Amino acid sequence: MAPTLTMRITEVQEDYVVVDANHPLAGETLNFQVRVLRVRQATEDEVLAAQAEASDAQAPGGEPS
């Protein structure tokens, strides 16, 4: 089964339509109020994955990409 993609038609012309597939809140500033309910020690696999992700985010010269 093919995945579903929600789009809005934003313009209708005689031979084409313009669609917008962005989420309605794309580009908006969102503020959340959260409460931490539990804290746990990261597993070794989680630490290794986070380290790999952090090293992937580094551009040459040590600057963040």
PQR file of N, CA, C, O and H, with PARSE charges and radii, in Angstrom:
ATOM      1  N   MET A   1       0.841  -1.176   0.000 -0.4000 1.5000
ATOM      2  CA  MET A   1       0.000   0.000   0.000 -0.0000 2.0000
ATOM      3  C   MET A   1       0.890   1.243   0.000  0.5500 1.7000
ATOM      4  O   MET A   1       1.837   1.326   0.782 -0.5500 1.4000
ATOM      5  N   ALA A   2       0.598   2.188  -0.852 -0.4000 1.5000
ATOM      6  CA  ALA A   2       1.373   3.427  -0.943 -0.0000 2.0000
ATOM      7  C   ALA A   2       1.056   4.328   0.248  0.5500 1.7000
ATOM      8  O   ALA A   2      -0.080   4.353   0.722 -0.5500 1.4000
ATOM      9  H   ALA A   2      -0.171   2.120  -1.487  0.4000 1.0000
ATOM     10  N   PRO A   3       2.060   5.070   0.737 -0.5600 1.5000
ATOM     11  CA  PRO A   3       1.802   5.983   1.856  0.2800 2.0000
ATOM     12  C   PRO A   3       0.862   7.113   1.433  0.5500 1.7000
ATOM     13  O   PRO A   3       0.808   7.485   0.261 -0.5500 1.4000
ATOM     14  N   THR A   4       0.135   7.643   2.391 -0.4000 1.5000
ATOM     15  CA  THR A   4      -0.788   8.744   2.143 -0.0000 2.0000
ATOM     16  C   THR A   4      -0.079  10.059   2.400  0.5500 1.7000
ATOM     17  O   THR A   4       0.667  10.183   3.371 -0.5500 1.4000
ATOM     18  H   THR A   4       0.179   7.341   3.343  0.4000 1.0000
ATOM     19  N   LEU A   5      -0.301  11.034   1.547 -0.4000 1.5000
ATOM     20  CA  LEU A   5       0.270  12.368   1.715 -0.0000 2.0000
ATOM     21  C   LEU A   5      -0.864  13.371   1.635  0.5500 1.7000
ATOM     22  O   LEU A   5      -1.573  13.431   0.630 -0.5500 1.4000
ATOM     23  H   LEU A   5      -0.907  10.934   0.758  0.4000 1.0000
ATOM     24  N   THR A   6      -1.040  14.153   2.679 -0.4000 1.5000
ATOM     25  CA  THR A   6      -2.091  15.161   2.710 -0.0000 2.0000
ATOM     26  C   THR A   6      -1.576  16.440   2.080  0.5500 1.7000
ATOM     27  O   THR A   6      -0.491  16.915   2.414 -0.5500 1.4000
ATOM     28  H   THR A   6      -0.464  14.105   3.495  0.4000 1.0000
ATOM     29  N   MET A   7      -2.362  16.998   1.165 -0.4000 1.5000
ATOM     30  CA  MET A   7      -2.000  18.249   0.490 -0.0000 2.0000
ATOM     31  C   MET A   7      -3.222  19.150   0.430  0.5500 1.7000
ATOM     32  O   MET A   7      -4.363  18.690   0.468 -0.5500 1.4000
ATOM     33  H   MET A   7      -3.244  16.613   0.894  0.4000 1.0000
ATOM     34  N   ARG A   8      -2.951  20.451   0.333 -0.4000 1.5000
ATOM     35  CA  ARG A   8      -4.017  21.431   0.126 -0.0000 2.0000
ATOM     36  C   ARG A   8      -3.850  22.029  -1.264  0.5500 1.7000
ATOM     37  O   ARG A   8      -2.737  22.361  -1.672 -0.5500 1.4000
ATOM     38  H   ARG A   8      -2.024  20.825   0.302  0.4000 1.0000
ATOM     39  N   ILE A   9      -4.937  22.163  -1.979 -0.4000 1.5000
ATOM     40  CA  ILE A   9      -4.895  22.854  -3.269 -0.0000 2.0000
ATOM     41  C   ILE A   9      -4.937  24.341  -2.970  0.5500 1.7000
ATOM     42  O   ILE A   9      -5.874  24.827  -2.336 -0.5500 1.4000
ATOM     43  H   ILE A   9      -5.842  21.894  -1.648  0.4000 1.0000
ATOM     44  N   THR A  10      -3.911  25.071  -3.432 -0.4000 1.5000
ATOM     45  CA  THR A  10      -3.821  26.500  -3.142 -0.0000 2.0000
ATOM     46  C   THR A  10      -4.133  27.369  -4.346  0.5500 1.7000
ATOM     47  O   THR A  10      -4.372  28.569  -4.208 -0.5500 1.4000
ATOM     48  H   THR A  10      -3.150  24.676  -3.947  0.4000 1.0000
ATOM     49  N   GLU A  11      -4.131  26.765  -5.530 -0.4000 1.5000
ATOM     50  CA  GLU A  11      -4.410  27.538  -6.744 -0.0000 2.0000
ATOM     51  C   GLU A  11      -4.898  26.582  -7.820  0.5500 1.7000
ATOM     52  O   GLU A  11      -4.355  25.489  -7.982 -0.5500 1.4000
ATOM     53  H   GLU A  11      -3.937  25.790  -5.642  0.4000 1.0000
ATOM     54  N   VAL A  12      -5.922  26.995  -8.554 -0.4000 1.5000
ATOM     55  CA  VAL A  12      -6.442  26.187  -9.655 -0.0000 2.0000
ATOM     56  C   VAL A  12      -6.349  27.013 -10.932  0.5500 1.7000
ATOM     57  O   VAL A  12      -6.892  28.114 -11.022 -0.5500 1.4000
ATOM     58  H   VAL A  12      -6.362  27.883  -8.423  0.4000 1.0000
ATOM     59  N   GLN A  13      -5.654  26.461 -11.906 -0.4000 1.5000
ATOM     60  CA  GLN A  13      -5.546  27.085 -13.229 -0.0000 2.0000
ATOM     61  C   GLN A  13      -6.211  26.159 -14.248  0.5500 1.7000
ATOM     62  O   GLN A  13      -6.617  25.048 -13.910 -0.5500 1.4000
ATOM     63  H   GLN A  13      -5.212  25.567 -11.833  0.4000 1.0000
ATOM     64  N   GLU A  14      -6.318  26.611 -15.471 -0.4000 1.5000
ATOM     65  CA  GLU A  14      -7.000  25.811 -16.484 -0.0000 2.0000
ATOM     66  C   GLU A  14      -6.308  24.478 -16.741  0.5500 1.7000
ATOM     67  O   GLU A  14      -6.975  23.461 -16.934 -0.5500 1.4000
ATOM     68  H   GLU A  14      -5.988  27.514 -15.746  0.4000 1.0000
ATOM     69  N   ASP A  15      -4.981  24.474 -16.746 -0.4000 1.5000
ATOM     70  CA  ASP A  15      -4.271  23.245 -17.091 -0.0000 2.0000
ATOM     71  C   ASP A  15      -3.395  22.684 -15.965  0.5500 1.7000
ATOM     72  O   ASP A  15      -2.642  21.736 -16.192 -0.5500 1.4000
ATOM     73  H   ASP A  15      -4.439  25.300 -16.590  0.4000 1.0000
ATOM     74  N   TYR A  16      -3.478  23.246 -14.768 -0.4000 1.5000
ATOM     75  CA  TYR A  16      -2.719  22.706 -13.638 -0.0000 2.0000
ATOM     76  C   TYR A  16      -3.288  23.229 -12.320  0.5500 1.7000
ATOM     77  O   TYR A  16      -4.056  24.190 -12.282 -0.5500 1.4000
ATOM     78  H   TYR A  16      -4.089  24.016 -14.583  0.4000 1.0000
ATOM     79  N   VAL A  17      -2.878  22.557 -11.241 -0.4000 1.5000
ATOM     80  CA  VAL A  17      -3.213  23.029  -9.895 -0.0000 2.0000
ATOM     81  C   VAL A  17      -1.920  23.163  -9.109  0.5500 1.7000
ATOM     82  O   VAL A  17      -0.944  22.464  -9.381 -0.5500 1.4000
ATOM     83  H   VAL A  17      -2.254  21.776 -11.271  0.4000 1.0000
ATOM     84  N   VAL A  18      -1.916  24.062  -8.135 -0.4000 1.5000
ATOM     85  CA  VAL A  18      -0.784  24.217  -7.224 -0.0000 2.0000
ATOM     86  C   VAL A  18      -1.214  23.621  -5.889  0.5500 1.7000
ATOM     87  O   VAL A  18      -2.287  23.930  -5.371 -0.5500 1.4000
ATOM     88  H   VAL A  18      -2.709  24.630  -7.913  0.4000 1.0000
ATOM     89  N   VAL A  19      -0.357  22.762  -5.342 -0.4000 1.5000
ATOM     90  CA  VAL A  19      -0.670  22.136  -4.064 -0.0000 2.0000
ATOM     91  C   VAL A  19       0.396  22.495  -3.036  0.5500 1.7000
ATOM     92  O   VAL A  19       1.531  22.814  -3.389 -0.5500 1.4000
ATOM     93  H   VAL A  19       0.515  22.511  -5.762  0.4000 1.0000
ATOM     94  N   ASP A  20       0.024  22.439  -1.775 -0.4000 1.5000
ATOM     95  CA  ASP A  20       0.923  22.697  -0.652 -0.0000 2.0000
ATOM     96  C   ASP A  20       0.896  21.469   0.235  0.5500 1.7000
ATOM     97  O   ASP A  20      -0.142  21.133   0.806 -0.5500 1.4000
ATOM     98  H   ASP A  20      -0.898  22.180  -1.487  0.4000 1.0000
ATOM     99  N   ALA A  21       2.050  20.786   0.354 -0.4000 1.5000
ATOM    100  CA  ALA A  21       2.128  19.579   1.173 -0.0000 2.0000
ATOM    101  C   ALA A  21       2.745  19.850   2.538  0.5500 1.7000
ATOM    102  O   ALA A  21       2.974  18.917   3.308 -0.5500 1.4000
ATOM    103  H   ALA A  21       2.892  21.059  -0.111  0.4000 1.0000
ATOM    104  N   ASN A  22       3.020  21.124   2.852 -0.4000 1.5000
ATOM    105  CA  ASN A  22       3.572  21.457   4.159 -0.0000 2.0000
ATOM    106  C   ASN A  22       2.513  21.304   5.240  0.5500 1.7000
ATOM    107  O   ASN A  22       1.321  21.485   4.991 -0.5500 1.4000
ATOM    108  H   ASN A  22       2.835  21.882   2.226  0.4000 1.0000
ATOM    109  N   HIS A  23       2.963  20.972   6.434 -0.4000 1.5000
ATOM    110  CA  HIS A  23       2.061  20.942   7.577 -0.0000 2.0000
ATOM    111  C   HIS A  23       1.535  22.354   7.801  0.5500 1.7000
ATOM    112  O   HIS A  23       2.285  23.311   7.612 -0.5500 1.4000
ATOM    113  H   HIS A  23       3.931  20.825   6.636  0.4000 1.0000
ATOM    114  N   PRO A  24       0.291  22.518   8.190 -0.5600 1.5000
ATOM    115  CA  PRO A  24      -0.257  23.868   8.399  0.2800 2.0000
ATOM    116  C   PRO A  24       0.540  24.723   9.388  0.5500 1.7000
ATOM    117  O   PRO A  24       0.471  25.951   9.330 -0.5500 1.4000
ATOM    118  N   LEU A  25       1.285  24.102  10.285 -0.4000 1.5000
ATOM    119  CA  LEU A  25       2.064  24.861  11.255 -0.0000 2.0000
ATOM    120  C   LEU A  25       3.522  25.034  10.825  0.5500 1.7000
ATOM    121  O   LEU A  25       4.324  25.567  11.592 -0.5500 1.4000
ATOM    122  H   LEU A  25       1.340  23.105  10.333  0.4000 1.0000
ATOM    123  N   ALA A  26       3.878  24.599   9.625 -0.4000 1.5000
ATOM    124  CA  ALA A  26       5.248  24.766   9.140 -0.0000 2.0000
ATOM    125  C   ALA A  26       5.600  26.244   9.106  0.5500 1.7000
ATOM    126  O   ALA A  26       4.829  27.060   8.601 -0.5500 1.4000
ATOM    127  H   ALA A  26       3.226  24.166   9.002  0.4000 1.0000
ATOM    128  N   GLY A  27       6.765  26.588   9.645 -0.4000 1.5000
ATOM    129  CA  GLY A  27       7.213  27.979   9.655 -0.0000 2.0000
ATOM    130  C   GLY A  27       6.693  28.795  10.815  0.5500 1.7000
ATOM    131  O   GLY A  27       7.118  29.934  11.006 -0.5500 1.4000
ATOM    132  H   GLY A  27       7.391  25.926  10.055  0.4000 1.0000
ATOM    133  N   GLU A  28       5.787  28.242  11.591 -0.4000 1.5000
ATOM    134  CA  GLU A  28       5.249  28.951  12.753 -0.0000 2.0000
ATOM    135  C   GLU A  28       6.125  28.677  13.977  0.5500 1.7000
ATOM    136  O   GLU A  28       6.750  27.621  14.077 -0.5500 1.4000
ATOM    137  H   GLU A  28       5.442  27.317  11.436  0.4000 1.0000
ATOM    138  N   THR A  29       6.164  29.621  14.891 -0.4000 1.5000
ATOM    139  CA  THR A  29       6.853  29.418  16.159 -0.0000 2.0000
ATOM    140  C   THR A  29       5.896  28.698  17.099  0.5500 1.7000
ATOM    141  O   THR A  29       4.782  29.162  17.343 -0.5500 1.4000
ATOM    142  H   THR A  29       5.656  30.479  14.809  0.4000 1.0000
ATOM    143  N   LEU A  30       6.337  27.570  17.619 -0.4000 1.5000
ATOM    144  CA  LEU A  30       5.526  26.789  18.541 -0.0000 2.0000
ATOM    145  C   LEU A  30       6.172  26.808  19.912  0.5500 1.7000
ATOM    146  O   LEU A  30       7.387  26.643  20.029 -0.5500 1.4000
ATOM    147  H   LEU A  30       7.242  27.193  17.421  0.4000 1.0000
ATOM    148  N   ASN A  31       5.390  27.003  20.930 -0.4000 1.5000
ATOM    149  CA  ASN A  31       5.871  26.979  22.308 -0.0000 2.0000
ATOM    150  C   ASN A  31       5.155  25.855  23.045  0.5500 1.7000
ATOM    151  O   ASN A  31       3.934  25.721  22.962 -0.5500 1.4000
ATOM    152  H   ASN A  31       4.404  27.137  20.835  0.4000 1.0000
ATOM    153  N   PHE A  32       5.921  25.060  23.758 -0.4000 1.5000
ATOM    154  CA  PHE A  32       5.358  23.950  24.513 -0.0000 2.0000
ATOM    155  C   PHE A  32       5.729  24.108  25.977  0.5500 1.7000
ATOM    156  O   PHE A  32       6.833  24.542  26.306 -0.5500 1.4000
ATOM    157  H   PHE A  32       6.913  25.169  23.826  0.4000 1.0000
ATOM    158  N   GLN A  33       4.819  23.762  26.830 -0.4000 1.5000
ATOM    159  CA  GLN A  33       5.110  23.684  28.253 -0.0000 2.0000
ATOM    160  C   GLN A  33       5.131  22.200  28.581  0.5500 1.7000
ATOM    161  O   GLN A  33       4.146  21.496  28.360 -0.5500 1.4000
ATOM    162  H   GLN A  33       3.923  23.409  26.562  0.4000 1.0000
ATOM    163  N   VAL A  34       6.263  21.720  29.112 -0.4000 1.5000
ATOM    164  CA  VAL A  34       6.414  20.299  29.379 -0.0000 2.0000
ATOM    165  C   VAL A  34       6.802  20.067  30.828  0.5500 1.7000
ATOM    166  O   VAL A  34       7.283  20.964  31.520 -0.5500 1.4000
ATOM    167  H   VAL A  34       7.064  22.291  29.291  0.4000 1.0000
ATOM    168  N   ARG A  35       6.582  18.856  31.256 -0.4000 1.5000
ATOM    169  CA  ARG A  35       6.965  18.454  32.605 -0.0000 2.0000
ATOM    170  C   ARG A  35       7.685  17.115  32.501  0.5500 1.7000
ATOM    171  O   ARG A  35       7.149  16.165  31.930 -0.5500 1.4000
ATOM    172  H   ARG A  35       6.191  18.127  30.694  0.4000 1.0000
ATOM    173  N   VAL A  36       8.886  17.034  33.043 -0.4000 1.5000
ATOM    174  CA  VAL A  36       9.659  15.791  33.029 -0.0000 2.0000
ATOM    175  C   VAL A  36       9.120  14.901  34.138  0.5500 1.7000
ATOM    176  O   VAL A  36       9.100  15.284  35.307 -0.5500 1.4000
ATOM    177  H   VAL A  36       9.321  17.806  33.507  0.4000 1.0000
ATOM    178  N   LEU A  37       8.683  13.710  33.753 -0.4000 1.5000
ATOM    179  CA  LEU A  37       8.095  12.795  34.729 -0.0000 2.0000
ATOM    180  C   LEU A  37       9.097  11.788  35.271  0.5500 1.7000
ATOM    181  O   LEU A  37       9.009  11.368  36.424 -0.5500 1.4000
ATOM    182  H   LEU A  37       8.699  13.399  32.803  0.4000 1.0000
ATOM    183  N   ARG A  38      10.069  11.397  34.411 -0.4000 1.5000
ATOM    184  CA  ARG A  38      11.079  10.428  34.836 -0.0000 2.0000
ATOM    185  C   ARG A  38      12.383  10.732  34.125  0.5500 1.7000
ATOM    186  O   ARG A  38      12.389  11.288  33.027 -0.5500 1.4000
ATOM    187  H   ARG A  38      10.140  11.739  33.474  0.4000 1.0000
ATOM    188  N   VAL A  39      13.469  10.369  34.748 -0.4000 1.5000
ATOM    189  CA  VAL A  39      14.800  10.456  34.152 -0.0000 2.0000
ATOM    190  C   VAL A  39      15.455   9.103  34.366  0.5500 1.7000
ATOM    191  O   VAL A  39      15.366   8.524  35.449 -0.5500 1.4000
ATOM    192  H   VAL A  39      13.463   9.918  35.640  0.4000 1.0000
ATOM    193  N   ARG A  40      16.115   8.602  33.325 -0.4000 1.5000
ATOM    194  CA  ARG A  40      16.808   7.319  33.454 -0.0000 2.0000
ATOM    195  C   ARG A  40      18.169   7.430  32.802  0.5500 1.7000
ATOM    196  O   ARG A  40      18.409   8.312  31.977 -0.5500 1.4000
ATOM    197  H   ARG A  40      16.187   9.072  32.446  0.4000 1.0000
ATOM    198  N   GLN A  41      19.040   6.540  33.174 -0.4000 1.5000
ATOM    199  CA  GLN A  41      20.373   6.467  32.591 -0.0000 2.0000
ATOM    200  C   GLN A  41      20.250   5.967  31.150  0.5500 1.7000
ATOM    201  O   GLN A  41      19.491   5.035  30.883 -0.5500 1.4000
ATOM    202  H   GLN A  41      18.845   5.824  33.844  0.4000 1.0000
ATOM    203  N   ALA A  42      20.983   6.574  30.229 -0.4000 1.5000
ATOM    204  CA  ALA A  42      20.981   6.115  28.833 -0.0000 2.0000
ATOM    205  C   ALA A  42      21.654   4.756  28.744  0.5500 1.7000
ATOM    206  O   ALA A  42      22.599   4.464  29.477 -0.5500 1.4000
ATOM    207  H   ALA A  42      21.599   7.331  30.447  0.4000 1.0000
ATOM    208  N   THR A  43      21.150   3.929  27.831 -0.4000 1.5000
ATOM    209  CA  THR A  43      21.800   2.636  27.598 -0.0000 2.0000
ATOM    210  C   THR A  43      23.084   2.870  26.811  0.5500 1.7000
ATOM    211  O   THR A  43      23.277   3.938  26.229 -0.5500 1.4000
ATOM    212  H   THR A  43      20.383   4.167  27.236  0.4000 1.0000
ATOM    213  N   GLU A  44      23.951   1.880  26.796 -0.4000 1.5000
ATOM    214  CA  GLU A  44      25.202   2.003  26.043 -0.0000 2.0000
ATOM    215  C   GLU A  44      24.912   2.230  24.562  0.5500 1.7000
ATOM    216  O   GLU A  44      25.582   3.036  23.918 -0.5500 1.4000
ATOM    217  H   GLU A  44      23.794   1.013  27.269  0.4000 1.0000
ATOM    218  N   ASP A  45      23.917   1.523  24.016 -0.4000 1.5000
ATOM    219  CA  ASP A  45      23.551   1.713  22.605 -0.0000 2.0000
ATOM    220  C   ASP A  45      23.070   3.139  22.338  0.5500 1.7000
ATOM    221  O   ASP A  45      23.398   3.713  21.299 -0.5500 1.4000
ATOM    222  H   ASP A  45      23.372   0.868  24.539  0.4000 1.0000
ATOM    223  N   GLU A  46      22.301   3.715  23.258 -0.4000 1.5000
ATOM    224  CA  GLU A  46      21.824   5.092  23.086 -0.0000 2.0000
ATOM    225  C   GLU A  46      22.981   6.085  23.122  0.5500 1.7000
ATOM    226  O   GLU A  46      23.006   7.042  22.348 -0.5500 1.4000
ATOM    227  H   GLU A  46      22.035   3.248  24.101  0.4000 1.0000
ATOM    228  N   VAL A  47      23.933   5.859  24.015 -0.4000 1.5000
ATOM    229  CA  VAL A  47      25.107   6.735  24.100 -0.0000 2.0000
ATOM    230  C   VAL A  47      25.906   6.658  22.800  0.5500 1.7000
ATOM    231  O   VAL A  47      26.302   7.689  22.257 -0.5500 1.4000
ATOM    232  H   VAL A  47      23.912   5.081  24.643  0.4000 1.0000
ATOM    233  N   LEU A  48      26.146   5.450  22.299 -0.4000 1.5000
ATOM    234  CA  LEU A  48      26.900   5.271  21.055 -0.0000 2.0000
ATOM    235  C   LEU A  48      26.169   5.918  19.875  0.5500 1.7000
ATOM    236  O   LEU A  48      26.800   6.553  19.030 -0.5500 1.4000
ATOM    237  H   LEU A  48      25.824   4.612  22.740  0.4000 1.0000
ATOM    238  N   ALA A  49      24.857   5.763  19.814 -0.4000 1.5000
ATOM    239  CA  ALA A  49      24.078   6.364  18.725 -0.0000 2.0000
ATOM    240  C   ALA A  49      24.139   7.888  18.797  0.5500 1.7000
ATOM    241  O   ALA A  49      24.266   8.546  17.764 -0.5500 1.4000
ATOM    242  H   ALA A  49      24.344   5.248  20.501  0.4000 1.0000
ATOM    243  N   ALA A  50      24.052   8.454  19.986 -0.4000 1.5000
ATOM    244  CA  ALA A  50      24.126   9.911  20.152 -0.0000 2.0000
ATOM    245  C   ALA A  50      25.508  10.427  19.784  0.5500 1.7000
ATOM    246  O   ALA A  50      25.630  11.486  19.168 -0.5500 1.4000
ATOM    247  H   ALA A  50      23.950   7.920  20.825  0.4000 1.0000
ATOM    248  N   GLN A  51      26.539   9.700  20.151 -0.4000 1.5000
ATOM    249  CA  GLN A  51      27.895  10.108  19.787 -0.0000 2.0000
ATOM    250  C   GLN A  51      28.088  10.068  18.279  0.5500 1.7000
ATOM    251  O   GLN A  51      28.712  10.966  17.714 -0.5500 1.4000
ATOM    252  H   GLN A  51      26.440   8.840  20.652  0.4000 1.0000
ATOM    253  N   ALA A  52      27.560   9.038  17.618 -0.4000 1.5000
ATOM    254  CA  ALA A  52      27.666   8.930  16.161 -0.0000 2.0000
ATOM    255  C   ALA A  52      26.904  10.067  15.494  0.5500 1.7000
ATOM    256  O   ALA A  52      27.389  10.656  14.528 -0.5500 1.4000
ATOM    257  H   ALA A  52      27.052   8.309  18.077  0.4000 1.0000
ATOM    258  N   GLU A  53      25.729  10.375  15.996 -0.4000 1.5000
ATOM    259  CA  GLU A  53      24.929  11.470  15.431 -0.0000 2.0000
ATOM    260  C   GLU A  53      25.638  12.807  15.614  0.5500 1.7000
ATOM    261  O   GLU A  53      25.644  13.635  14.703 -0.5500 1.4000
ATOM    262  H   GLU A  53      25.336   9.897  16.781  0.4000 1.0000
ATOM    263  N   ALA A  54      26.229  13.021  16.771 -0.4000 1.5000
ATOM    264  CA  ALA A  54      26.938  14.272  17.043 -0.0000 2.0000
ATOM    265  C   ALA A  54      28.160  14.407  16.134  0.5500 1.7000
ATOM    266  O   ALA A  54      28.456  15.501  15.653 -0.5500 1.4000
ATOM    267  H   ALA A  54      26.224  12.348  17.511  0.4000 1.0000
ATOM    268  N   SER A  55      28.862  13.314  15.899 -0.4000 1.5000
ATOM    269  CA  SER A  55      30.038  13.398  15.038 -0.0000 2.0000
ATOM    270  C   SER A  55      29.635  13.594  13.581  0.5500 1.7000
ATOM    271  O   SER A  55      30.372  14.225  12.823 -0.5500 1.4000
ATOM    272  H   SER A  55      28.621  12.425  16.289  0.4000 1.0000
ATOM    273  N   ASP A  56      28.494  13.074  13.177 -0.4000 1.5000
ATOM    274  CA  ASP A  56      27.987  13.283  11.823 -0.0000 2.0000
ATOM    275  C   ASP A  56      27.584  14.742  11.609  0.5500 1.7000
ATOM    276  O   ASP A  56      27.632  15.236  10.482 -0.5500 1.4000
ATOM    277  H   ASP A  56      27.895  12.561  13.793  0.4000 1.0000
ATOM    278  N   ALA A  57      27.188  15.433  12.675 -0.4000 1.5000
ATOM    279  CA  ALA A  57      26.719  16.819  12.568 -0.0000 2.0000
ATOM    280  C   ALA A  57      27.890  17.793  12.497  0.5500 1.7000
ATOM    281  O   ALA A  57      27.681  18.979  12.244 -0.5500 1.4000
ATOM    282  H   ALA A  57      27.149  15.031  13.590  0.4000 1.0000
ATOM    283  N   GLN A  58      29.107  17.323  12.713 -0.4000 1.5000
ATOM    284  CA  GLN A  58      30.281  18.189  12.659 -0.0000 2.0000
ATOM    285  C   GLN A  58      30.772  18.326  11.232  0.5500 1.7000
ATOM    286  O   GLN A  58      31.007  17.329  10.548 -0.5500 1.4000
ATOM    287  H   GLN A  58      29.276  16.359  12.919  0.4000 1.0000
ATOM    288  N   ALA A  59      30.927  19.564  10.784 -0.4000 1.5000
ATOM    289  CA  ALA A  59      31.486  19.825   9.448 -0.0000 2.0000
ATOM    290  C   ALA A  59      33.010  19.827   9.570  0.5500 1.7000
ATOM    291  O   ALA A  59      33.540  19.845  10.681 -0.5500 1.4000
ATOM    292  H   ALA A  59      30.737  20.374  11.339  0.4000 1.0000
ATOM    293  N   PRO A  60      33.719  19.809   8.435 -0.5600 1.5000
ATOM    294  CA  PRO A  60      35.179  19.905   8.496  0.2800 2.0000
ATOM    295  C   PRO A  60      35.616  21.152   9.275  0.5500 1.7000
ATOM    296  O   PRO A  60      35.011  22.217   9.152 -0.5500 1.4000
ATOM    297  N   GLY A  61      36.653  21.004  10.059 -0.4000 1.5000
ATOM    298  CA  GLY A  61      37.118  22.122  10.878 -0.0000 2.0000
ATOM    299  C   GLY A  61      36.433  22.193  12.229  0.5500 1.7000
ATOM    300  O   GLY A  61      36.695  23.107  13.010 -0.5500 1.4000
ATOM    301  H   GLY A  61      37.144  20.139  10.158  0.4000 1.0000
ATOM    302  N   GLY A  62      35.542  21.219  12.519 -0.4000 1.5000
ATOM    303  CA  GLY A  62      34.894  21.188  13.823 -0.0000 2.0000
ATOM    304  C   GLY A  62      33.719  22.119  13.971  0.5500 1.7000
ATOM    305  O   GLY A  62      33.160  22.234  15.062 -0.5500 1.4000
ATOM    306  H   GLY A  62      35.329  20.476  11.885  0.4000 1.0000
ATOM    307  N   GLU A  63      33.324  22.792  12.898 -0.4000 1.5000
ATOM    308  CA  GLU A  63      32.168  23.669  12.968 -0.0000 2.0000
ATOM    309  C   GLU A  63      30.892  22.860  12.744  0.5500 1.7000
ATOM    310  O   GLU A  63      30.872  21.965  11.900 -0.5500 1.4000
ATOM    311  H   GLU A  63      33.778  22.699  12.012  0.4000 1.0000
ATOM    312  N   PRO A  64      29.818  23.165  13.494 -0.5600 1.5000
ATOM    313  CA  PRO A  64      28.557  22.464  13.258  0.2800 2.0000
ATOM    314  C   PRO A  64      28.075  22.735  11.845  0.5500 1.7000
ATOM    315  O   PRO A  64      28.251  23.831  11.313 -0.5500 1.4000
ATOM    316  N   SER A  65      27.462  21.717  11.241 -0.4000 1.5000
ATOM    317  CA  SER A  65      26.952  21.886   9.875 -0.0000 2.0000
ATOM    318  C   SER A  65      25.586  22.511   9.881  0.5500 1.7000
ATOM    319  O   SER A  65      25.002  22.728   8.819 -0.5500 1.4000
ATOM    320  H   SER A  65      27.319  20.826  11.673  0.4000 1.0000
TER
END
